[in-house]
Amino acid sequence: MFMKKIVLLLLLLAPGIVLRAQDESGDLLSILGEEATTNYATASFKTNRVVNGHSIENTSAGVLDFKISHRFSPVRQGLYDIFGLDGATIRFGFDYGITDRLMIGVGRSSKEKIIDGFAKYKILRQSTGKRNMPVTLSYLVDAQIKTVKFADQSRENLFSSRLYYTHQLLIGRKFNDGFTLQLMPTLIHRNLVETKSEKNDVLALGVAGRVKLSKRVTLNAEYYYTLPDQLGSAYTNVLSLGFDVETGGHVFQLHFTNSADMTYKGFITETTEDWFFKNSDGDFMSGLRFGFNISRVFTIVKPKGIY
């Protein structure tokens, strides 16, 4: 008799249990379906740099990106100095992905012995599907300290006089597999400037693009326009053009630029020569320099589930 009552009770409750399970399963499938139908844009650029400045790409979580960068002397002396290869400024850097959205990095440049550090966070990710976002938006904050001795030893050598800061928004869209466009509104603060006519806060607008030439080769371009009346007349805007070549775990970036610097305050506010210009004697000259970045990645922390 007791067992019959138990069976009868289960029969009465079964429809409710099934309906509830179906509702919960539907909710779960809805969540999973939304994630499954959201496609995030990837490989907008081959590395987290375009040429000198950052791209909208981040180093993946748990991955260390070791970078070696060179900028050589101008090519204008020809074979005398092997088209500028006799002289070079160098930067070594380490970039690390804390999460897929947050990365940090440090570096050291031979020019002015600058040590720099940055953090970059991906606020929005370009996607299609349930979550439709037309662009990727990242925020970069960068700090630099100049450690070279001041040439004028009589000048008060304050620690704060050696500091520079950069704030930058990276707004990019991968239109298709072959083309990416990026805008970079930038603010640079310099604690110390050379003359009173120069601004401590400098506003610039950068534009960059990537065109895919083959599976492993892309053409990159980058230009920073500094708004008028902020720098002295000796300074000009920086333009860079080059190729990214991917070979296994390395990415080689080979390019031409008119800046010897690889820090934001350097290539945006201290570039002095155009690609082509006339000197004081009226002769045509070139400020064009060859340079390269080599990127090698190492997995420090493996994603869960991968052995």
N, C-alpha and C positions, 0 to 999 in steps of 0.2 A: 504493500500500500504506500509506504514511504517513498519507494523508488518511482512509483507512478506519479506521485506529486512532483518529484524533482523533474522528471521528464516533461510533464505538463508545463511547469514553470519555464523551463528552457525553451519550449516551443513558443510560449507567449512572448518571451523576451527576444528571441532570435531575429525577428524583423527589424526591431529597433537597433540591435547590435550591428546588423548588416548595413542598415541605412547610415548609421553613424560612421562606420568604417569607410563606407563609400564616400561620405562627405569629407572625412579627413584625408582619404587617399586623393580625392579631387583637389583639395587645397594643396597637398604636397606636389601633385603632378603639375598644378598651375605654377607653383614657385619654380620647380625644376624646368618646366617648359619655358618660362620667361628667361631663365638663365641660358638655356640651350639655344634660344632664338635670338640672343643678344651677341652680335659679332663685333668685337673690338678691332680697330685698325692696328696693324702691326707692321714693323719694318718700314716706317715712314722715312727713316734714314738708316744707314748701316751702323752708325755709332751714336753716342750721345753728344758728339760735336759735329757741326757742319764743316767749318774750317778752323777759325779761331774761336768763335762763340759756340754756345750750347745749342743742341737741337732738342726737339720735343721727346726724343727717345730717352729712356732711363736704363741704367744697368739693372739687370734682373736681380731679384732678391737672392742674397747669399752668394753673389758673384762679385769678384774683384777684377777691375779693369785697370791694367797697368799700361800707362801711356808714356811714350818717348816722343818728344816734338823738337824739331829743328827749324829755324828760320835763318837762311844764309844771307850774305851780303848782296847788294844789287848786282845784277848781271852785266852792268854797263862796261866793266873793264875787260870783258871777253876772256881770252885765254890767259891773260896775265895772272888772274886769280881763279882760273877755272870757272868763269861765269859766276863768281861769288862764293864758290864752295870753300875757299880758304878761310872764310870767316863765318861764324855761326853763333846764334844764341840758342840755348837749350833749355827745355823744361822737362822734368820728370814728374809724373803725377800718378796718384792712386785714387780710383773711384770705386765706391762700394755701394751695392744695393741693399738697403735695410729691408725694404719691402718692394713690391713691384711699382709702388707709387713714390717712394721716398728713397733718395740716394744722397750720399755725402762724398766729399773728396778733398784731398790736399795735394799741393804741388810746390815745386821750387824751381825758379827760373834763374838762369845765369845773369840775365840783364837786370842790373840793380839788385841782384841777389834777393829777389822778391819771393816770399813765402805766401801762398794763398790757400784759402779754404772755402768751401761752399756747401750749400744744401739746396736740393731741388726737389720740389713736391709736385706731383701731377694731380691737379685739382679736378680736371675733367678729362675723360677719355673719349675720343671719337668712336662712335659705334652706330650700328644699324640694328633693326629688329624691334623688340619690345622696348628697349631703352635706346632711343634715337638721339644721338648727339653729333652735330655736324663738325665739331672741331675738338682738338686736344688743347687744353690750357694748363700750362705749368708755371710755377713761380720759383725764381732763382734768387738766392741771396748769397753774395760773395764778399769776402773780406781779404785784403792784401796788406802786407807789411813790407816796407822797403828796408832791408838790413844793411845796404852798402853804406860806407862812411860818407858823410857829407864832404864835398870838395872844399867848402868854405868852413874851416874849423872854428872861425870866430863866430859863426852863426850859432844861435842857441839850439842845441840838439835835443829837442823835446821828443819823447816817445810818440806823442799824439801826432806830430808832424809827419810821421812815417806811415800813417794809416790811410787806407782808401776803402771805399765801400761801393758795392754795386747791387742794385735791385732791378730785376728784369722779369717781364712777363713774356712767355713763349706761347704764341697762338698759331697753331698749325693745322693744316688739313691735307690728308692724303686723298687726292681726287680719284686716283686709280693706281694700279700697280706701277705705272710708269712716271707719275708726277706727284710731287709734294711741294706745297708752298707754306712759308712760315713768316710771321711778323714778330718783331722783338722790340717793343717799347722799353727803353732803358734809362735808368737814372744812376749816375755815378757821382759820388761825393768824395771830394779831395780835401783833406784837412789842411794841406799846404799847397799853395799855387805860386807860380814864379812871379807874376805881376798882379797889380791891383785891377787891371783890366780883365783878367780871367776870372771866371765864376768858379766858386767851390762846388756848386751843384751843376752838373752838365746833363742835359737831356738829349737823347739820341733815339733815332728810329732805325731799326735794322730790318732788312728783308732778305730771305734766303729761299733757295729752291733746290730740288733734287730731281734729276731726270734719269730714269733707268735706261742704260744702254745695253746691258745683257744681264744674265742671272747674277753675275758676280761683280759687275762694274757699273758705277753710277757717275754722273756728272753733277757736281755741286757748285753753287754760286752763293756768295754772301756779300752784302753791302750794308754799311752803317753810315747813316746821314746824321751829322751833328747839327742841331739847330743853330742859327746864326747868333753872333754877338756873345758867345760863351767862351771861346778860345782865342788865342792870339792869331795874327795873320799867318804865322809860320806853319800852322797845322792844317791838315786836310783830312778828307774822309777815306776810310779804308775799304778797298774792294779786293775780294779773293775769289779765285776760280780754280777748280781742281777736280781730280778723279778719286773715287773710293774704289779700292780693289780688295775683294774678300778672298782669302786663301785659308781655308780651314779655320783654326782658332785665331787667326790674325786678320786685321783690317789695315791695309796700307792706304793712307790718304796723301796723295801727291798733288801739290797745288802751287799756284803763283799768287803772290800778294804784295802789297806795297807797305807792309808793316813788319818790323822786326820783333814786335812784342807778341806775347801769348797770354797776357793778362788783360782784363777788361779796361782798366785805367790806361794801359799802354796803347793797345791798338785802336781804341776809340778816341782818346784825348791827346795822344802824343805822336801820331803818324805825321811825318813831315814832308814826304815826297809822293807825288802822284805816280801812276803807272808811266805816264809820259808827260814831260814838262820842258820848259825852256829855262836855262840858267841865266845868270846876270849878264852873260855875254850874248845871249840870244841863241845859243846852241841847244838843239834838242837833246834831252837826257831821259833816262829811264830810272824810275825807282822800283822797278819790278824785281822781286826776289823769289827764288825757288825755296820751297819748304816742304816738310812732310810731318805727318803724325803716324806713329805705329801703335796699334792697340792690340793687346793680348789679354784675353780673359781667362780667369781661373775660378772654378767652382769651389767656394770655401764651405758653404753649408748646402748640402743636397736637399732638394724638395722632398717632403714626406712621401713615402711610397716608392721612391726611386733608390735603387741600390746599385 
